[in-house]
Amino acid sequence: MTLKLIAGYSLAAATIAVAAVFLLPRQADGIVLGAALVILPVVWLHLLLSARVIRPLKSVAEAARRFTEGDFSVRVMGVAGGEIGELASAFNSMAVHLEAKIQELEASRSQIEGILQSMTEGVFVVDPSGRLTLINPAAQQILQVGSGPNALFKEAIRYPEFHLMAEQVLKKGYPAVQDVELFTPMERNLRVYGTRCRSAGGEPSALFVIHDVTEFRRLEQVRRDFVANVSHELKTPLTVIRGAVETLLEGALNEENGGRPFVELISEESERLGRLVDDLLGLAQIESKGMLLTKQQMDVKRFLSEEIERHKGRAKAAGVSMTLEMKTPLQTLMADREQAGRAVSNLLDNAIKYNRPGGTVIVRASVRDGAYRVDVEDTGIGIPPEQIGRIFERFYRVDKARSRETGSTGLGLAIVKHVMEAHGGFVQVESRPGEGSRFTLLFPLV
């Protein structure tokens, strides 16, 4: 409508100007008047065009420019009616819908980025040109990648296993699964999945997901070692018992006093089997998350004296003396009597087994650094420094030959460790080869 009005106004102005030129007198005043009659409609027409067309179009153009620069909040204002008004209204409507869609896309993108950033699994994408188009922090940390997206894949990730997988996925198009072992900066076991995906431009890319299965592999190895060790520990006494029984059945049983040594051997090995089964059941109970401690106020001096008394016969047979030193005014301790007794008993057993004739075992109780300390110190063979980190593993023995002679199951220190963790405390060890060891149980003060 606005354009039709402007066309009508233009035609009227032109008609008036032509009529003025031909009809007015030819004198100078007439020329001036005619010129005025020609110029004034043109000026009026220019002002009308500026107000109705040029300025609104400039407003639309400016809004469009700002829109292309990313300012989706811009709107065309002050334009009403006519074709330009309809254009401004359509532009504003388009801006509203596009702004809503872009906000929706931004929210979705932020959500995806947040998920990728927080994932413990590594994720990265390789495009057909061999560049990383995406890599999350977990993948950067696992693979020790310093560069981010747009880096060359083979330069950023220098593991040939990944290069072969990317080639398989991109060129052949089918998924790939592979176990990859890394050795630097630390040993890791990875399970890597690769599959084809589409990039934003529609090109096929390779998407990789990395699962760090190091802990799973470690636990799996622990389980295998545990089964192997249990089988070995059970097989040894059973073999001895079987041999003794066969000897008895072959005639030793009928000889006068001939069968006694074999019966004693069967008894010893049966006791060894019993200790092993008891330790295994105790360790399983302690490691169980359903284990409940029955804590009570214990008289520490009485508690430690009872444990020492239980081991005095064995200590005397080994030529080892045992003493108790109380270095604390705090006489009571909140702990589970049975489990705490098991921990102290295992430490006393080891202090006697790995001591020397004429050696000593000193048990001390004290309070220091906010913990109740129970020290068991011996003058035995000690522990080499390189083995201290492993002595709390199940079935690990420092002196294997001596352990077999004394009937050790190799589970005692593992039980001590788990008992202390169940109490919210821990166990420490200090040792010098040839001079002895000191194990310290640290119970939290409640």
C-alpha positions in Angstrom: 0.0 0.0 0.0 2.8 2.4 0.9 4.5 1.9 -2.5 1.2 2.6 -4.3 0.8 5.9 -2.4 4.3 6.9 -3.2 3.8 6.1 -6.9 0.6 8.2 -6.9 2.3 11.1 -5.1 5.2 11.0 -7.6 2.8 11.1 -10.6 0.9 14.1 -9.1 4.1 16.0 -8.5 5.4 15.4 -12.0 2.1 16.5 -13.5 2.1 19.8 -11.5 5.7 20.5 -12.5 5.0 19.9 -16.2 1.9 22.1 -16.1 3.8 24.9 -14.4 6.5 24.9 -17.0 4.1 25.2 -20.0 1.2 27.3 -18.5 3.0 30.0 -16.5 4.3 33.1 -18.1 7.8 33.2 -19.6 9.0 36.1 -17.5 11.8 35.8 -14.9 9.3 35.8 -12.1 7.4 33.1 -13.8 10.6 31.1 -14.3 11.4 31.3 -10.6 7.9 30.4 -9.7 8.0 27.5 -12.2 11.3 26.3 -10.8 9.9 26.5 -7.3 6.9 24.5 -8.3 9.2 21.9 -9.8 11.7 21.7 -6.9 9.2 21.7 -4.1 7.3 18.6 -5.1 10.6 16.8 -5.7 11.9 17.8 -2.2 8.5 16.8 -0.7 8.7 13.5 -2.5 12.2 12.9 -1.2 11.2 13.6 2.3 8.2 11.3 1.9 10.4 8.5 0.4 12.9 8.9 3.3 10.2 8.8 5.9 8.1 6.0 4.4 10.7 3.8 2.6 14.4 4.6 3.0 14.6 4.8 6.8 12.5 1.7 7.4 14.6 -0.2 4.8 17.8 1.0 6.5 16.3 -0.3 9.8 15.6 -3.7 8.3 19.1 -3.7 6.7 20.8 -2.8 10.0 18.8 -5.5 11.8 19.8 -8.0 9.2 23.5 -7.1 9.5 23.4 -7.5 13.3 21.5 -10.7 12.9 24.2 -12.2 10.7 26.8 -11.1 13.3 25.1 -13.3 15.9 22.9 -10.7 17.7 19.7 -12.7 17.6 17.9 -10.4 20.0 17.7 -7.5 17.5 14.2 -6.5 16.3 13.0 -4.0 13.6 11.0 -1.3 15.5 9.0 1.8 14.4 7.7 0.3 11.1 4.0 0.0 10.8 1.7 -0.7 7.8 2.4 -1.4 4.2 4.7 -3.8 2.5 7.7 -2.6 4.5 5.8 -3.1 7.7 4.9 -6.6 6.6 8.6 -7.2 5.8 9.6 -5.9 9.3 7.0 -8.1 11.0 8.2 -11.2 9.1 11.8 -10.4 10.0 10.9 -10.1 13.7 8.9 -13.3 13.6 11.9 -15.1 12.0 14.2 -13.6 14.6 12.1 -14.9 17.4 11.9 -18.4 16.1 15.6 -18.6 15.2 16.6 -17.2 18.6 14.6 -19.9 20.3 16.0 -22.6 18.1 19.6 -21.4 18.6 19.1 -21.3 22.4 17.7 -24.8 22.2 20.8 -26.0 20.2 23.1 -24.1 22.6 21.5 -25.8 25.6 21.8 -29.2 23.9 25.4 -28.5 23.0 26.3 -27.4 26.5 24.7 -30.5 27.9 26.7 -32.8 25.6 29.9 -30.9 26.4 29.2 -31.2 30.1 28.7 -34.9 29.7 31.9 -35.3 27.8 33.8 -33.2 30.2 32.6 -35.2 33.2 33.0 -38.7 31.7 35.6 -41.0 33.2 35.8 -42.8 29.8 38.0 -41.2 27.2 36.2 -40.0 24.0 37.7 -38.6 20.8 36.7 -38.3 17.1 39.0 -38.5 14.0 37.8 -37.1 10.7 38.8 -38.5 7.2 41.6 -35.9 6.9 43.3 -37.4 10.0 42.5 -34.6 12.5 41.0 -34.7 15.9 37.7 -33.0 15.8 36.9 -33.7 19.4 38.7 -35.0 22.5 37.5 -34.9 26.1 39.7 -34.4 29.2 39.6 -38.0 30.2 41.1 -39.1 26.8 43.7 -36.4 27.1 44.7 -37.6 30.6 44.7 -41.3 29.7 46.7 -40.9 26.5 48.8 -37.9 27.7 47.6 -35.7 24.8 48.6 -32.1 25.3 46.9 -30.7 22.1 43.2 -30.3 21.7 40.8 -30.5 18.7 42.1 -29.9 15.2 45.5 -31.5 16.0 46.8 -34.1 13.7 45.7 -37.5 15.0 48.9 -39.4 14.5 51.0 -36.6 16.0 48.7 -36.2 19.1 48.2 -39.9 19.8 51.4 -41.8 19.2 50.1 -45.3 19.6 50.0 -47.5 16.5 47.1 -49.6 17.8 44.9 -46.5 17.6 46.1 -45.7 14.1 45.3 -49.2 12.8 41.9 -49.0 14.4 41.1 -45.6 12.9 42.1 -46.9 9.4 39.9 -50.0 9.9 36.9 -47.9 11.0 37.2 -45.1 8.4 38.2 -47.2 5.4 36.4 -50.5 6.0 33.4 -49.1 7.9 33.0 -51.7 10.6 33.4 -51.4 14.3 36.7 -52.4 16.1 37.4 -53.5 19.7 40.9 -53.9 21.0 42.8 -54.2 24.3 45.7 -51.7 24.5 48.4 -51.8 27.1 50.2 -48.6 28.0 53.4 -48.4 30.0 54.1 -44.6 30.3 53.7 -42.6 32.4 52.2 -45.5 34.3 51.1 -49.0 33.4 47.4 -49.0 32.1 45.1 -51.6 30.6 42.6 -50.1 28.2 39.6 -51.5 26.3 39.1 -49.4 23.2 35.9 -49.3 21.1 35.9 -47.7 17.7 32.9 -47.1 15.4 31.9 -44.9 12.4 29.9 -41.7 13.0 28.8 -38.7 10.9 30.4 -35.3 11.5 28.6 -32.0 11.4 29.4 -31.7 7.6 28.0 -35.2 7.0 31.4 -36.8 6.4 32.2 -40.2 8.0 34.4 -40.0 11.1 35.8 -42.5 13.6 34.5 -42.3 17.1 36.6 -43.9 19.9 35.6 -44.7 23.5 38.3 -45.7 25.9 37.6 -47.7 29.1 40.4 -47.9 31.7 40.2 -51.5 32.9 43.5 -51.4 34.9 41.8 -51.9 38.3 39.6 -54.7 36.9 42.6 -56.5 35.4 44.5 -56.1 38.7 41.6 -57.5 40.7 41.3 -60.3 38.2 45.0 -61.1 38.7 44.5 -61.0 42.4 41.7 -63.5 42.1 43.8 -65.8 40.0 46.7 -65.6 42.4 44.4 -66.2 45.3 42.9 -69.3 43.8 46.4 -70.6 42.9 47.8 -69.8 46.3 44.8 -71.4 48.1 45.1 -74.5 45.9 48.8 -74.8 46.7 48.4 -74.2 50.5 45.6 -76.8 50.6 47.5 -79.3 48.4 50.7 -79.3 50.5 49.2 -80.6 53.8 46.8 -82.9 52.0 49.7 -84.5 50.2 51.5 -85.1 53.5 48.3 -86.5 55.1 47.7 -88.8 52.1 51.3 -90.1 52.2 51.0 -90.8 56.0 47.7 -92.6 55.6 49.1 -94.7 52.7 52.1 -95.7 54.8 49.8 -96.6 57.7 47.6 -98.7 55.5 50.6 -100.5 54.0 51.5 -102.0 57.4 52.9 -99.3 59.6 49.7 -99.2 61.5 50.2 -102.8 62.7 53.8 -102.3 63.9 54.3 -101.5 67.6 54.7 -97.8 67.9 55.4 -97.7 64.2 52.4 -95.8 63.3 52.7 -93.1 66.0 55.0 -90.7 64.0 52.6 -90.9 61.1 49.6 -90.2 63.2 51.4 -87.2 64.8 52.2 -86.0 61.3 48.6 -86.3 60.3 47.6 -84.3 63.4 50.1 -81.5 62.7 49.0 -81.2 59.1 45.3 -81.3 60.1 45.9 -78.4 62.5 47.7 -76.5 59.7 44.7 -77.1 57.4 42.4 -75.9 60.2 44.4 -72.7 60.7 44.3 -72.0 57.0 40.6 -72.5 56.7 40.0 -70.4 59.9 42.2 -67.6 58.4 40.4 -67.8 55.0 37.0 -67.6 56.7 38.2 -64.8 59.0 39.6 -62.8 56.1 36.4 -63.3 54.0 34.4 -62.1 57.0 36.6 -59.0 57.6 36.6 -58.1 53.9 32.8 -58.4 53.6 31.1 -55.0 53.6 28.4 -56.5 55.7 30.8 -57.1 58.6 29.7 -55.4 61.8 32.1 -54.6 64.6 30.8 -55.0 68.2 32.8 -52.2 69.8 33.1 -51.9 73.5 35.2 -50.2 76.1 38.2 -52.5 76.7 40.7 -52.4 79.6 43.9 -52.1 77.4 46.3 -53.6 80.0 44.0 -56.6 80.6 43.4 -57.0 76.9 47.1 -57.1 76.0 48.1 -59.2 79.0 45.6 -61.8 78.0 46.9 -61.9 74.4 50.5 -62.2 75.7 49.6 -65.0 78.1 48.1 -67.0 75.2 51.4 -66.9 73.4 53.8 -67.4 76.3 54.0 -71.2 75.8 55.0 -70.8 72.1 57.4 -68.0 73.0 59.1 -70.1 75.7 59.5 -73.1 73.3 61.2 -70.7 70.9 63.4 -69.2 73.6 61.8 -65.7 73.3 60.8 -63.5 76.2 57.7 -61.2 76.1 57.0 -58.0 78.1 54.3 -55.4 78.3 54.9 -51.7 78.7 52.0 -49.2 79.4 53.0 -45.7 78.5 49.6 -44.0 78.7 47.2 -42.8 81.4 44.3 -43.7 79.1 43.4 -47.2 80.3 40.4 -48.0 78.0 40.0 -48.4 74.2 36.8 -48.6 72.2 37.2 -51.6 69.8 35.8 -55.0 68.9 37.5 -57.4 71.4 37.5 -60.4 69.1 38.8 -58.6 66.0 41.3 -56.5 67.8 42.5 -59.6 69.6 42.9 -61.3 66.2 45.1 -58.5 64.9 47.3 -58.4 68.0 47.5 -62.2 68.1 48.8 -62.4 64.5 51.5 -59.8 65.2 52.6 -61.7 68.3 52.7 -64.9 66.2 55.0 -63.4 63.6 57.1 -61.7 66.3 57.8 -65.2 67.8 58.1 -67.1 64.5 60.6 -64.7 62.9 62.6 -64.0 66.1 65.9 -65.7 67.2 66.6 -67.8 70.3 67.2 -65.5 73.2 65.3 -62.7 71.4 62.6 -60.4 72.9 59.1 -59.2 72.0 58.0 -56.0 73.6 54.3 -54.8 73.5 53.7 -51.1 74.2 50.5 -49.1 74.6 50.5 -45.3 74.2 48.6 -42.3 73.0 50.2 -40.1 70.4 49.0 -37.8 67.6 45.3 -38.4 68.3 45.5 -42.2 68.1 45.8 -45.1 70.5 49.0 -46.9 69.5 49.8 -50.6 70.2 53.4 -51.4 69.2 54.7 -55.0 68.8 58.4 -54.9 68.6 60.7 -57.9 68.1 64.5 -58.6 67.7 64.0 -60.9 64.8 65.3 -61.3 61.2 63.7 -58.1 60.0 62.2 -57.3 56.6 64.2 -56.1 53.5 63.1 -52.6 52.4 62.0 -53.7 49.0 59.5 -56.2 50.5 57.8 -54.0 53.0 55.3 -52.8 50.5 54.1 -56.3 49.8 53.9 -57.9 53.3 50.2 -57.1 53.7 49.3 -59.0 50.6 47.5 -62.3 51.0 49.9 -65.3 51.0 53.0 -63.1 50.7 55.9 -64.4 52.8 59.2 -62.7 53.4 61.0 -66.0 54.3 59.1 -68.8 52.5 61.2 -71.6 53.9 60.8 -70.5 57.5 57.1 -69.9 57.0 56.6 -73.5 55.8 58.6 -74.8 58.8 56.4 -72.8 61.3 53.2 -73.6 59.5 52.4 -70.0 58.5 49.4 -69.5 56.2 50.6 -66.1 54.8 47.3 -64.5 55.7 48.1 -63.0 59.1 49.2 -59.5 58.1 46.4 -59.3 55.5 44.0 -59.9 58.3 45.7 -57.3 60.5 45.4 -54.7 57.8 41.7 -55.3 57.2 40.9 -55.4 60.9 42.5 -52.0 61.4 40.7 -50.5 58.3 37.4 -51.8 59.7 38.1 -49.9 62.9 38.9 -46.7 61.0 42.6 -47.0 61.8 45.6 -48.5 60.0 48.8 -50.4 60.6 52.4 -49.2 60.2 55.7 -51.1 60.0 59.3 -50.2 60.6 62.0 -52.8 60.1 65.8 -53.3 59.6 67.1 -56.6 58.2 68.9 -58.5 60.9 67.8 -56.1 63.7 64.0 -56.7 64.0 60.7 -55.1 63.2 58.1 -52.9 64.9 54.4 -53.1 63.9 52.1 -50.4 65.1 48.3 -50.6 65.3 46.7 -47.1 65.3 43.2 -47.1 66.7 41.2 -43.8 66.4 40.3 -42.1 69.7 36.5 -42.0 70.0 
